[in-house]
């Protein structure tokens, strides 16, 4: 069977040299004559030799590859997180194997096994499900794991997430500042800590300001379902004058649902989203949102994972990033 890659042995045989001599040239050892070095480098170029990083890792029992598991259907939020992860990988000299399990926990377990088979040095998990039981065995074995965007208090695991409680406060304060006195939050209770903390912050402001509020906790967070919810609520009356949505995608749906009923509702009802994805500044009207530094989340996750892989930190670290209010047209 024809080999797809040139090997050190092939180069050595072609030049009638020992494999150790060729290896010394490749690894830039000084104890090789200039003529031999020239011949080896020329042959490397001719054959298209590429260093076998996998073999090197096996010999040294280290890995420069990390696994990344996303639990999501397509969402710009996750692509922006990925950009931050890629920056961290470049900074700390890793490679990445990326798997999207699309919210199916059984696929997440298979993904973990596949990543372990490829001998990754650690795993970053970007979850959407309220529990990640498949990570428990990894944590128990002290395998390097970092979770992005959720706080799983029951797991002794490194995490990078944002101050969702304060985000909920900012959303509530913004709606009240716009004159809203009847507030609605369209939430996603089953998403875990993020949704519950946002709700707590939102409810605190509503109660402190003594304004009426309701919270809809709905597991299905996609655009179509939110559109139906808002259209059903507002089709016959205007029971709320301020809407806070769990994420920007739901806020887009809420605005378009109001528009489908009566364009004038957009002047009467304030809407705020969460995450500040790139489309928030492009959508019409431009969406007011709670900004998460998604780039930083991804980058810091790689930084924490690198510390674990290199063994420079053994204690669990939960890094909480700040959020901010971005006021636009809604």
Beta strands, then each sheet from edge to edge (+ up, - down):
strand 1: 65-70
strand 2: 95-100
strand 3: 122-126
strand 4: 145-148
strand 5: 158-162
strand 6: 182-187
strand 7: 212-217
strand 8: 242-245
strand 9: 270-275
strand 10: 288-292
strand 11: 318-321
strand 12: 323-326
sheet 1: 2+ 1+ 3+ 4+ 5+ 11+
sheet 2: 7+ 6+ 8+ 9+ 10+ 12-
end
